[in-house]
Each structure stands twice: as structure tokens, then as C-alpha cells.
Amino acid sequence: MALNDMAFNQALQTLPQNISPTGFNQTAFNQDAQTGANTLSGMLGTAGAGSNTGGGMGNILGGLLNLGGAYYSGQEDIKGAQQFGQQASAAAQQLGQQAIGASQFKPFTVTTGAGATTTTPTGGFNLGLSPEQAAMQQQLTQQAGGLFGGVTGDIGQASQDIYSQIRALQSPEEERARLQMQENLFASGRGGISSAQYGGQGAEEFGYNQAQQEAMNQAAFQARAMALSEQEQMLGLGKGLLGQAYVPQQQQLDALAAGTNLANIASTGARTGADLQAQLGGTGLEALLRSYESGIAGEQTQRNQLIDLLLGSGQGSNAVAGLLTGGGGVLGTEKSGSEFIDDVLGFDKGKAPSWLSGLFGG
Amino acid sequence: MAQELRNITISAPGFLGINTQDSPIGLNPAYASVADNCVIDQLGRVGARKGYELLTTNGPAVLGTSDGICCILEFISRANVTTVFSAGNNKIFTGITTLVEVTLPVGYIITANDWKMISFNNNVYFFQVGHAPLISTAGSTTLTALTSSGSNVPPAAAEAIAGFGRLWAADTATNKYTVYWSSLLDGADWHGGSSGSIDLTTVWPNGYDEVVAMTEHNGFLLVFGKKNILVFSGAESPNASLTLEDTIEGTGCIARDSIQSTGTDLIFLSTRGLMSLQRIIQEKSLPLNDISSNIRTDLLASLTQEIQANGHRKAIKGVYSPVDAFYLLAFPESQVVYCFDVRAPLENGSFRVTTWSAVNPRGFSVFADDSLYMGRVNGIVKYDGYLDNEVQYQMRYFSNPTDFDTAANLKFLKKFNLTIIGGQSTQTTLNWGYDYTSSFQKQEFTFGSSSIAEYGLTEYNTDGEYSASIIIQTPKVNSTGNGSVVTVGIEAQINNASFSIQKIDIHALLGRLI
């Protein structure tokens, strides 16, 4: 969504009209400075007319008043700058709010053949499978559950079941072999043999029983191994079925990811606009602050120039005499600034404010 | 017109033994109808058997009124010590001259004398039904019982043999269909080792039968039922390879002690007569020929008189004497002994047979020196000499009725010329009769009293005896009467000398046609 440019512009229009886009009222400052200079010039005459000292004293006071007025005007500018800062902060907050509103997530829905996935304003989403897919998932899940039940089933019972199946397969052949053995035994007259050497039976029966027992033992171990293998297979199948059960959801998630990318395209513009608006607003504010700082810096420069004009500047061979300090001492009175102020303003010696005496070089 | 005397010669009379089965008319005159106390001597003549010498001196004291010695076994140990075991009067003895009772296990009671004594692996085993088997270790006179220990129950069997490196036993009081075998070389182990048993109820071809006897012959284990014979091979390893090789139906053994091996034949008594198993094996696809066929009826008649238990005539004893080349079969109840000459069978497959009477042996045994010993009521006797315990005995020979190949003519016997080999002061009676009569006309005579020369014997102060070593007598006896068929007989009292009938020449006058 695009930023609210209108609101931004209105915020900018509410700034003080006497503040230049650079943040400084250059016109007022120049007027005040000119007025002060004229006052001092009126009070003091020209710089070369040092003899008109008495008449120039009144002008000096008028100049001082004008200077105070200029000082006051500067204080007003400072207040205006503070007000501007507060308004700029409010504008920035407003811009932030507007940016938040502009960049806020808008829920969307992704619909595929497997179902519809709906996102929530809080960032979540609901995977909605179609009834067919839900039924399939339930079926696969149940089947997987059944297989998992087999995995955790009684291995002994499973082994016994497999053993019984193996023995059922072996039994017919064993019975045939037994009958063949019995036929051979009785045909050869050995049917009734019982011997301690072969565990109370004949060698053939012993051999048969031994083979049978070996087959049974082998079947038992084989059944055990097969049961374990089947459990592993059931585990694998269960895992496979369970994974397949969640394939529609995974597909939904993949579709959601794809939808999210598409949604991002739509939201990126809004977020970019909001970002740009915020950036531009911030840049405007920053430029306004910088212009105000430049104004203040210019004012400081002009004041220093004025002081230099009045009081001179430089030292040594580079010293330049000011309007007020030319001919020795302040205003040619051969007095120091503090002494001058004390005399002019009637302060007790050394009691004039330093800042005031500083104006005349201390 | 005077008619010509016709000479009829009976050479080697009775040489073919007794024949009471065939019709006497036309029968070979070499057959005899009676040949009692006779044997076929080394020259093929009918001669008197030997007598017996009583060796036991304390017989009446130890045997009492019993039947006497019923079983005899000579045992020679590995140390070459000979011990003769005998049994009688419910006792077991050692010794011959003096019968000494063995030491039985404490409390062991003997109730019968039907022992089967077996020499096996330097020990003597004694088996009898209803009695725990006994063992004499290395011929010891102290017997110990093979008592049961756990599952090891030595069978108290009536029949036991040693063969194939182990003992075999069968016929207990409660089980007459199972053959047991001991462990290898251990007659005391009937449960462990390689011992075993076989139930024969599934083997008998004619259903149920009872084991009467067993023997080892020609590499086979033979199991004799009363009516069947089982031939087993693989007896050297019975548990693994005992296999029924052959089954002989209809012929069994009814007397355990009748079984004797002649080296080539195995002779045993069946309900059909005396049989030779070797022949049966050879001719197993042919009808059986019994070797007693010439006296079959007489033998079976004697058989019926014997006491039997479940068809088993325990008292009947048999023995084979290789030196004398005869097989004796004694019937105690009928007090007759059939003597079968085993040198060669006759044309009909039977053996020449004679009978013995007045001996009435209860047991036989041929010792290592090939002497024949017999158990009698008064002890152990030895078949030797020509007196029965210093008493004369009678030899009897009677021919079958003969018509001299002229059945239609009357015969007038005029004179007998006898040729007798041996004899010494032998009272002899010549018998003749006509037409199947048993009332014979008799003529008694005594052979010469000359004594047989005794070379090598020093008899000082006695009259010298210078005659030949073998006396040949040729008495001549005039006879009377007439008839169509003639029976001739000689009865001789054997008096400490051999007596053989070499020839009988009969001078007869053929009369008119009947």
C-alpha cells in the first residue's frame, strides 16, 4: 500500500512560516543586525569622530538596546527552533505510524486441489485439506498406526506365528519322510529298535528326529529373524504411509510458500512505498534540521563578525581595530571594557557582568 | 526138484540209519527199523555207541533226587585256568569229580536248572528266566548278580548268547518278543553305551511269536521263534545297522538247547523235526527238508512227551560232537537220544540216524579236548568206553521187512552168516521174523572169549594176549520158518568192546508164489 503522501505534506506545511527551509530566518536576523549597527553608528558617529564622545554616549546606549533587541530576537529564533524540533518529532511519529499502517501484513489464502490454506493476521495459517485429502490422510494415518502397532507388538508371538507357518510348510515333507523312514524301518525289521546309543530309539529315528529338531531350531531362529525383519518392514512402511499421509499438507505448505512469494510481490510495493515515505519523511526532517543548524551556525557567524566589527580582531601585526576599540581602550576612552561598562552603566568597579564587559574586551 | 538156495546179502546193514517213514517194502535194506544204542562207525557200519564213565563221585550227595546235572560249561580263562560249571538240583557247581557249590549272592535263590551259561569276555554269565543274571568273573567260584541299577535292568531272560562283541538276551517272564543286547564288551550294561533292544512284534511274519532261541551263524544273528526264524544282518552294530535279512516262516525252534552249529550247518529242533538252517538259507526258495525226515513220526512222538512251557521244550538238549561226527538230541521224558550222523546227508537230505537208550542225559557239553560230557542224574559222565558206568548195555539192530525183491514168493531162511567186527564175550541174539511180526524167532550165541591184544601194555605174570587188535567174528546161525517178507535183527550186550555189524549173509530158499 502506498504511503499517505497527503498527511506527510500537511505535516510539513504546519512548520513555522518564518523558518526558512534551511531552518534560519535570515531576513529578520539581517534586519536586526542592521538596526543594531545603525544604532551604534548613530550613538557613536563615525569611527573617525572620536571627539564627539559625549554626544556619542547616547547613541551607545541606543546601540546597546538595539543589540539587546537583536539578542532577544535570537532567543526567539531558538525557541522557534525548539518548537520546530517538537513538531518535527511529532511528524516523524506520524510518519512512523503511517509506515506501520502501510506495511502491515494482509492475510491471504492459497487454494490448491488438495485444499485451501488461509493465513491469519497474526502470521499463522490454517491448512485446510479437501475432504478427499483429509479422508486419505486419515486412512493413511490409521494404516500407519496399525503398522506401528505391529512394530511394537509382541515379538514372541510374532515369532511363534511365523514359526507355526514355517512348521506348517515343513510338516508335510517331514511326515512323508517319517512315513518313508517307518516303511524302511519296518521293511528292514528295525522298527522296534530301541537303543541307549541313540536316545532310546533306532539310528534312523534318531537321525530323523535330529533332523526334525534341527529344522525346528532353524525355523525358530528364522522365525525370530523374520519377525524382527517384518517389524522393521512395518516400521518402514508405517513411516512411509505416515509420510504419505502428510504429503497433501506438505503440498499445501509448498503452495503456501509459493503463494507467500506472490503475496510478497504485492506487499513489497506497499512496504517499499511506506519505506520510501518514511525514508523521504525522515530525509525531509533531517534536511530541515540541518537547515536549522545551518541557520544557527550562520547567525553565530554573523554575530562573531559583528563583534569583530565592533571590537576588532586579530592580534599582533594582524590586529584590526574595531569600531569601538579604535584609539586606545573602549571607544577611545583608554579604559578597559569592564571599566568602560562600570563607568557607563554605573556599576561598582569590577561589578559589571562579565558578559557585558566582555562585549568591550573585558 | 530141489530148488536153488538164494543168497541174500545185507552189506553194512543199517548203514543208512533208521527209516521208519517210508514203506518197508522195497526199501533199501541198508535202512534199519531199529538201531538202538548204535552209531554209524568210521567205516560206515552200524556199531554200538560208546558207553559213559561216571566222573562225579559226590553226585548223590549234592544232587539228591533231582534230575541231576542239567547244564555243563567248560570255561577257560585268559589265564588258561579251566573251570567247569554245572547246574542241577537248583544249584550251581564247579568241578567234575567233586561238585562244589559256587557262592551265590546273599539271598539269591535258584528255583530251576534251565541255565544258559555263556562264556564272554573272560567272564561266565548265567541266564535263566525269573532269575537275575549272574556273573563269574574270570571263572571265580563266587558269583555276583547283575542287579538292576536305575534304568539298567539286565534281562532275566531264558535265552542269551554271546556274539558280535556283546551279549544278547530274550524271553523274559513278561516279555517274549524283545531282543536285548548289552553294551559292547560289557555284559553288565544293558542300558547305557551301545546297548539296545528290538521289538519283534512288527517283524514276525505270521503275527505274534515268541523268541525261543538265538544264535550267531554265518555272520547273521538268528532269532528263533517257535514258528518263525528271523535272520538279521548288521548285528555287529545293531543300533545303527541291524537289518532283517530274511524271514523264514513256518519253521521255528522249540528247544533252546537243541541249537548246535556243525560249522556248515546249524541244527535245531522245530515242530517239523530236526532242521538244518544252512540248507534253509541255501534253499530258501524251496520247500524245507528236515534232516530227521526218516524218523519224523517217531521224533515228533517223542517230542510230544516232553514237558513244555508255552511250546518251549526246555529239557530237550542237543550237542554236536565233531570228533564223533554226530549230533545228539536228547528227549529226557521219553528217555531216548537221537543220534544223527553228520558226515554226509542221505539222498533225501536227511542225516543217518540211530537212537540211544539207557543213557538219558540231562545235559551235554563238548570240552576243549573234544570229549563229550553229559549230565546225568548222578553227576557228570564222559562219553567213553563201552560200558555204561561199568554196566553192559544192549545194542539192537533190526532191519526193515524186506522181500528180497521177490515179493510174490515165500522165503525159507536157512542160514545166517554174520560178520561182526569187534565184540568180546558178547552175548548176541539173532532175531528173525516173517511177515511184519514183532515176535521174532531168536538164536542166542556168544562171540569168542579171546581177548583183544593189548600192545604196549605190560602185564607181568598174566597170560599173554596175542590175538589181533580187532576181532572179526563170523558166526553162522541156522534159521527156520518162512514168509513173504523177512525182518532180521541183532541184539548184542556190549561188554566193554566195540561191536559193528559188517555184513549179514542170508541163505534163503525161494518157495512157491503166494
Chai-1 contact restraints between the chains, C-beta under 6 A:
chainA,res_idxA,chainB,res_idxB,connection_type,confidence,min_distance_angstrom,max_distance_angstrom,comment,restraint_id
A,F186,B,T202,contact,1.0,0.0,6.0,A-B,restraint_1
A,S188,B,T243,contact,1.0,0.0,6.0,A-B,restraint_2
A,S188,B,L244,contact,1.0,0.0,6.0,A-B,restraint_3
A,G189,B,V203,contact,1.0,0.0,6.0,A-B,restraint_4
A,G189,B,L244,contact,1.0,0.0,6.0,A-B,restraint_5
A,G191,B,T202,contact,1.0,0.0,6.0,A-B,restraint_6
A,G192,B,I198,contact,1.0,0.0,6.0,A-B,restraint_7
A,G192,B,D199,contact,1.0,0.0,6.0,A-B,restraint_8
A,G192,B,T202,contact,1.0,0.0,6.0,A-B,restraint_9
A,I193,B,I198,contact,1.0,0.0,6.0,A-B,restraint_10
A,S194,B,G196,contact,1.0,0.0,6.0,A-B,restraint_11
A,S194,B,S197,contact,1.0,0.0,6.0,A-B,restraint_12
A,S195,B,G196,contact,1.0,0.0,6.0,A-B,restraint_13
A,S195,B,N239,contact,1.0,0.0,6.0,A-B,restraint_14
A,A196,B,H191,contact,1.0,0.0,6.0,A-B,restraint_15
A,A196,B,G192,contact,1.0,0.0,6.0,A-B,restraint_16
A,A196,B,S195,contact,1.0,0.0,6.0,A-B,restraint_17
A,Q197,B,S194,contact,1.0,0.0,6.0,A-B,restraint_18
A,Q197,B,N239,contact,1.0,0.0,6.0,A-B,restraint_19
A,Y198,B,N239,contact,1.0,0.0,6.0,A-B,restraint_20
A,A203,B,N239,contact,1.0,0.0,6.0,A-B,restraint_21
A,A203,B,A240,contact,1.0,0.0,6.0,A-B,restraint_22
